[in-house]
């Protein structure tokens, strides 16, 4: 049962990526809804997704019983997402930029 849990954990997208995708979808659908009123359903679906993810966050905070300390921790999430985006954008993509780390065996 533990292996199944670990396998499912690897298959699920990290929550930061999910939240970022939902924010982008909400912004895009809102722009499209304001320009053309025929896409209102897409707008509602994105905002409904945002509401469910928000409820997921709040339920986790409620079950953790951390109180105000948990709120302070959750308030740091946007900073984490911004840091994660910066790391992803600064990650070298070409193999020429990678430098192998010297190992202890090679130093002997």
TAPE-V95176 format. One line per field, one symbol per residue. psi: psi as a letter, one per 40 degrees, with the letter a starting at -180 (. if undefined). burial: I if it has 24 or more other C-alpha atoms within 12 Angstrom, else O. A space follows every 10 residues. Layout:
BEGIN
psi = ???
burial = ???
END
This chain:
BEGIN
psi = dddddddddd dhiidddddd dddddddddd dddddheefd dddddddddd dddddddddd ddddfebddd ddddeedddd ddddddddde hhdiedehhh hhiddde.
burial = OOOOOOOOOO OOOOOIOOII OIIOIIOOII OOOOOOOOOO OOIOOIIOOI OOOOOOOOOO OOOOOOOOOO OOOOOOOOOO OOOOOOOOOO OOOOOOOOOO OOOOOOOO
END
